[in-house]
Amino acid sequence: LDFNVSAAAVMAQIVLDEHGNPDAAQVAQFGAMYVWSTMAVEDTHVESLSGGLSNKLFLVTHKNPAPGELHKCVMRVKIGYSGAMRNTTWEPVISALLGAAGIGPQIIAFFENGSFEEFIEGTTLKYEQLSDATLRRGIAQALWKFHTGAVLPIRKQPKLFEDMRSMVADSQKVSVTDERAPQLQRLLAIDFNGEIAWLESYLLRVPHKLVVCHNDYQEGNIIQSPTGLRIIDFEYVNYNFREFDIGNFFCEMSLLNSYNKPPYFVYDKSKYPSREEREGFIRAYLGPDASDADVAVLADSARKFSLASHMIWSLWAIIGCNTPITFGYLEYAEQRMAAYFQIKGDLLAGVGATAS
């Protein structure tokens, strides 16, 4: 951080227009402030890389950098809900440590609503690629490396259920005045606190292991680079149960989160991995020496922890429903909670290993 820069400049935010794009003049100003020795607007090229529901990524290129300086980097701008799930206090430290350890992209600088990061050559995985069994094994192995390689100087206790309860409180403050009001009313009629109490009691009796979790492990947060799969986007990283990360990924295999027609996502529970596919993922995750029993236990636990995935992302969607992002948040919450109740019913009834 350049301590000669005024406090007002340090705290400035990158502003996105109605189309989700930044102003090149402001990018040049920030580039000169945080990355390059100088940066004129005419030397600045900004290209949108991807647009998720929590961040927008832009490739910033300096057309004429000074000798020894970077040619390009990634600018990450935070968007959407940033409440209990997002580790806002420790996020810069976590991202910097994971980058320094080679687990994620190296951090160049932080600003109030985002960061400049190392540009990793490669392409973000696409939803359609998840049907590739070989790629899924690589995704499982990358998650194992993340879980076993990351050690962070933060609270080493899970915040999963604590975050859920905070999010319930936040959800009670949400209101809408348009045609979505009946949807919101139906969702807020759910006894979330009662469900969370049951869920916590149920899942803590399931075999589990505490690790550093990504907590949003899905194809959009994995880059296929020349050196292998690289994990990005660490705003939700915290100590949590590994079974949650795996169960969440299984849920994401049913979810296309970026679709060009309303409600701008597709939930297809038929895409939820079969028992054979789940155990294949777990075997790749644990490694070739894992016993069949170990694989079966973890696969079963991950399926049960998918309940927590449906619950927390439903709450996230309710709270985020008024953000200026084109996405069917309340439809998403309804479908995730419908899946939650279906799985809960199946588990309590002892129904099959292939339920989503």
Secondary structure as UniProt FT lines:
FT   TURN            3..4
FT   HELIX           7..10
FT   TURN            18..19
FT   HELIX           24..34
FT   HELIX           41..43
FT   STRAND          44..51
FT   STRAND          55..62
FT   TURN            67..68
FT   STRAND          72..78
FT   TURN            84..85
FT   TURN            88..90
FT   HELIX           91..100
FT   TURN            101..102
FT   STRAND          107..111
FT   TURN            112..113
FT   STRAND          114..117
FT   STRAND          123..124
FT   HELIX           127..131
FT   HELIX           133..149
FT   HELIX           160..171
FT   TURN            172..173
FT   TURN            179..180
FT   HELIX           181..188
FT   HELIX           192..203
FT   TURN            204..205
FT   STRAND          210..213
FT   HELIX           219..221
FT   STRAND          222..225
FT   TURN            226..227
FT   STRAND          228..231
FT   TURN            235..236
FT   STRAND          238..241
FT   HELIX           242..252
FT   TURN            253..254
FT   STRAND          255..256
FT   TURN            262..263
FT   STRAND          266..267
FT   HELIX           269..271
FT   HELIX           275..286
FT   TURN            288..289
FT   HELIX           292..319
FT   HELIX           320..322
FT   HELIX           329..349
FT   TURN            353..354
//
